[in-house]
Amino acid sequence: MSLSRHFPASRRAAAVASGLVPPPPSTSPALPSSSITNSTSNSPVPASQTLTHSRNLASQSNRNQSLFKQFTPRQTCKMSTMPAQHGHSEACCNIPPVISKGYSEKGGYEELGGFKSYVTGPKDATKGIISIFDIFGYFPQTLQGADILATSDHSQQYKVFIPDWFDGEPCPLELFPPDTEEKQKKLGAFFQKNPPPGVAAKVPDYVAAVAAKYPEIKSWAIMGLCWGGKVVSLVASKPDTIFKAGVECHPAMVDPSDATNIKIPLAMLASMDEPPEDVTKFEQNLVGPKHVETFGDQIHGWMGARSDLDDEHVKAEYIRGYETVLKFLSKHV
């Protein structure tokens, strides 16, 4: 879901496909083929208009094909056999045993700010985390990660909130990989319906509603997985953001220009699937405290819904990822 990796030279195509920017004003909006109908007008269509329309359709098709490449495995990767590094587990964290299958979440669901929300963490927590899930919604790996964040740091515990931005309609995991035309249409429609800027605009009001119900929470962090990582970039770059720190885990659509406006401490945990040059430039453009690290043998999604916790090495890196997040937040929230 790091969408920029497989797009042509310009990242703008990825941004247009995901709703980050409007289409260039010189071209008409391209419509999905399923929505195109024959005109009822008897007036002849100028040849130039027909040609422009065809070019627009071809351009949209090319953007969609580039988008879908990110969701199609590029190769079968053999996981590294090198041991995971646990450099800071003793310093701040005591993560409970991670459950590979049949995880029972520790929190519950509430209606907050008009959104169904998963809420986990102790009642007396004075620090909060808004977690933006990936496109697959409430998966056990994501909920287990939230529970880990809530109570694994003995020095400070958190109340974690995961709002359902998709209103009960996440992207079905069955659409991955998008290897058929039908899957591609559905996936494209999902991204057009749920562009990161639209969600980013809702975050401030959501936090205000949560803070009104939980006034004991005095400081906030925001964390995003995959698609949610882009939301974090957009929210954290606002000069009036309420958040004291941000975390992006295997973020989608890494854009170094986002980093220039981020003044709060930010951590980025990249996978092997994010473009290394974009991750490097993003880090260089950050002006505040930062922790940028690439988990070089982990796939995009290893801390969220796509994490294969039956694989011992993936599980170890999943744990290390959450340890890294906790250590970063312990310094800045």
N, C-alpha and C positions, 0 to 999 in steps of 0.2 A: 503494500500500500504506500510505499514511498514513490509517489507517482512520477516525480520528475526524472527518475533514472532512465527511463526508456523513451522519453519524448525526444523529438528532434532538437536542433540546436537551441531553439527558443523555449524557455520554460512557460511562455505565455499560453501555449496550446494546452498544457496541463492545467493551468489556472482557469482558462475558459471552460474546459470540460468539467471542472469541479466547482464552478461558480465563484471563483476567487476574484475574477475580473470580468467585465462585460466583453462581448465579442468586439473586434475592431469595428469602428463606426462605418468604415467603408464597405462592409459586407453585410448582407442581410442575415438575420438569425437562421441558422440551419435547423431544419425540423427533422425529427426521426422519420424514417421511411414509412412507419406505420401510421403517421398522422397526416401524410400528404394525400390530398384528394384532388380529383380532376376539377378544374375550374368550370363553373356553370356559365361563365361569360361566353358570348358568341364572338367577342373581339379577338382577332388573331394576336398571339403572343409574339412580341418582337424576338428575333433570333438572338439579339444581344442579351435579353432578359433570360431566355432559356439557357444560354451558355453560362451566365452568371449563377443561375440557380443550380445548374449541374456542378459547377465548380464548388459552390457552397456545400452541397451534399458530399462531394468527394472530400473536401477539407474536414467536415465533421466526422466522416467515416475514418479518415486517417487519425484524427485525434482520439477517437474511441478505440481504434486498434492499438494505438500506443498506450492508452490507459490500461487496456486489458492485459497487455504484456506483463505488467507488474504483478498481476494476479496469477500468472501462469508460471509454474516452476521453470527456471531457466535450465536447471540440471539437477540430477540426483546427487545431493551432497552427502558425503560420508562425514559423520560427526568426528570432531577431533577427539583423540584419546588423551590429550594433555589434561592434567588435573585442574579443576577450577581453583582460582585463588580466593582465599577468604581473609583478606588482609585486615578487615575492620569488623568482623563479626564479634570479637571479644570486646571491642571498644564501646559499642553502643547497643548491640542487638542480641536477642536470644530468640531466633525464629523457631517456632514449633515445627515438628515434623510435617513436611509437605505431603499432602494426600494426592496420589496420582489419579484415582478414580473414586467416585462416590463421595465427594467432599460435601460436608454439611456446613453451610455458611453460619457464621456466628451472629450476624446482625439480622435486621428485619427491614420491612418496607414501610415508608411513610409518604404522604402527599405533601410536597414542599414546593411552594412557588408555582403550583399548577402542574408539577411533574412528579410522577411516581419516582421515588428515590430509595436506593439501598442505603441504609444507615448502619454503621458499625462503630464500636468504640465505647470506652467507659463514659458513664454519666458525668463524671467530674472533669472531663478533658477540657482544657482551656485553649487548645490549638485545633484547628480544623483543616481538612484537606478536601477540596473539590476534585474528584477524579472523573475524567472524561474517558469513557470506555471506547473501545474500537468499534468498527462498524457492525460487529457481530453481537453486541449488546451484553446482556448479563450471562456470561459464561462462567462455569465453576473456577477456571484458572484466574479470571479477573476478580471474582468475589473473594477468592482465597487470598489474592494479592492485597485487596483492601483490608481484609482481616489482619494480615501480616503487618501492614502499615499501622493499624490502629493500636496495637498493644505490644509489639516486639521490642520497642525501645524503652528500656526501664527508666531512663532519665526523663523522658517526656512522651506522653501518649496522646493520641489524636482521635477526634471524631471524624470519620470519613464518610463522605456523601457521594453517591453515584447517581445522578439524575438520568432518567430515561428520555433522552432527547428525541428518540425515534417513536415515541408514543406507542410502544408495544409492537413496532414493526421494524426490527433490526434487519440487516442484510442476512438472508439465510446462508449458513455455512455451505450448503449444497451448491451454491453458485460458484464456489471455488473448486478448481480453477475454471475461469470463464472460457471453456473450450468449445462452446457451441454458440450459434447466433442467438438462440433464445436466452442463454445465460448472459450474454453480452448486453442484450437489450435491457434485461432486468437490472443488471448491475449499473449500467449507464443511467437508468431512470432513478435508481437509488441515490447516486451521487448528485444528480441534478436536484433531487428533492431535499437533500441534506448537505448543502455546501457548508464548509467550516465557518465562513464569515457569518452566516445566519445564526449558527449556534453561539459563536463568540459574542454576538450582539445581545444574546439572552442571558449570558453569564452574570453580569452585574446585578440585574434584578433578582436572579435566582439566589445569589449570595445574600442579598439584602433580606430576602424572605427567610432564608435559613438562619441568618444572624438574629432576626427578630424572634424566632422560636428558641434559639439557643444563644442567649445573650452572654452566657458564661464563656463563649469562645471569643478570644480577644485577638488572635492573629491567624492568618489564613495562608495556605499554600494551594497551588493548583498543579495537577498532574494529568498528563494525557498519554494514551496508548495509541499508536498508529495514527489514524485519522484524528484522534483526540490530541495528538502532539501538535498538529497544525493549529488547532483551536487554542492551545496554550500559547503558541507563538503570537497569535493575533491578540489574545487577551493581555499577555504580559507586556506587549509593546505599547499599550495605552499609558499615557503619562499619569493618569489618575487611578491606575489599577489598585485595588485593595490588597492584592496579594503581595506577601513578603518574599516569596520564592516560587519558582516554577520548575517542573520536571517534565521532560519529554522522553518517552521510551519508544524506541524504534519508530520515530515520527514519520508521518507521511508528508510529502511535498516540502522537503527541506529547502528553504529559500534563504540564502545568506543575507539578503536585504532585510528580512524580518529582524535579524539580530541587532541591526544598527540602532533600533529604537527600544530595545529591551534593556532597561536599567536595573531591574531587580536581579538577585542571584538566580542563575539558571543552570540546571544540569541536563545534559543530553546523553542518553545511553543509546547509541546507534547499533544496528545489526550489520551483518555482512551485506545486506541488500540496499542500504542507503548509499547514495553516491559519495564515495570518500572525499572527492574534491569539494562537494557542497558542505559536507560535515566540517571539513577543515576551514573553509571560508566562513562558515557560520560561527565557528569558535573564534576565529580571528576578529570577527565583527562585534562580538560581545564585549561590552565595556565594564560590566560589573563582575562580581565574583562568579566563578563558573567551574563546572566539572564536566568535561566532555570526554567520553570514553566509547570506544567501539568494541563490542563483543564479536570478535571477528569470525567465529564459527557458528554464530546463532542466526537463525532466520528472522526475517521481519515478522514480529508477532510472538516472540518467545516469552514475553512477560504477560501475554494476554491470551486470547481465545485460541491461538494457533500453537500454544506451547504443548509439546509432547512430553508430559511429565512421566511417562513410562520409561523414557530414555534417561538413564541416570546422569549423564553429563548435562543434558538439557535441564534436568531438575536442579542440578548443582548451580548452573548459571542463572536459572530463574531465581534461586535463593540469593545468589550473589548480587543480582540486579536489585532486588528489594533491599538487601543490606546496604548497597551503595546509595539508594534513594534515602534510606533512613539516616545514614551518616550525614548526607548533604543537608537534609532538613534539620537535623539536630544543631547544625551550625548557624542556620539562617532563619529559622521560624521561631 
